[in-house]
């Protein structure tokens, strides 16, 4: 049972336009959400996060929106740049009884920004 | 700089051999995590350390896998009697509250 879903395996966007990456989750216990960017043969790089008590968080060109009632979050990148081309992973966490914030990831969306 | 290095970056081994990976946080972080990422999937949680104590293990961590974090600094992940299904990227991350920061990973190929 996949608790975090990224239903679009790929997305192509023109340079300068907005990229919108979507993520859905099923586990109501998740209370923190993160987006990572990953290049081939590298580890994921943290981009931006949001707590479940908020509905929006912004950092430069990146904005994450959270709709708790719909169990849906999205990452907006504007304007998109060719260097943004990578695989983007959505992740969710909840504090476990053992004190860990283990992350549950989606399968990723490959973003291609066309010059 | 993600604050954690991993060694080796690539490992090719034959089925049945044992392999060991190392993770070095650049500065001491209490929380350390191991994940595994296979092709077409997101990273999957393997295990969690708080200082030197291994507090949580995933069901993915079969008895062929063992992880340690002596003295709460670096950590090792050993796989015994490797199988082709163990081929994956093994990622180490340090945690600060809810956020985690990943190392570059070790790519394991089992022939």
Interface residues (C-beta under 8 A of the other chain):
Chain A: X4 X32 X34 X36 X41 X42 X43 X44 X45 X46 X49 X51 X89 X91 X93 X96 X98 X99 X100 X101 X102 X103 X104 X105 X106 X107 X108
Chain B: X2 X6 X31 X33 X35 X40 X41 X42 X43 X44 X45 X48 X50 X55 X56 X58 X91 X93 X95 X97 X98 X99 X100 X101 X102 X103 X104 X105 X107
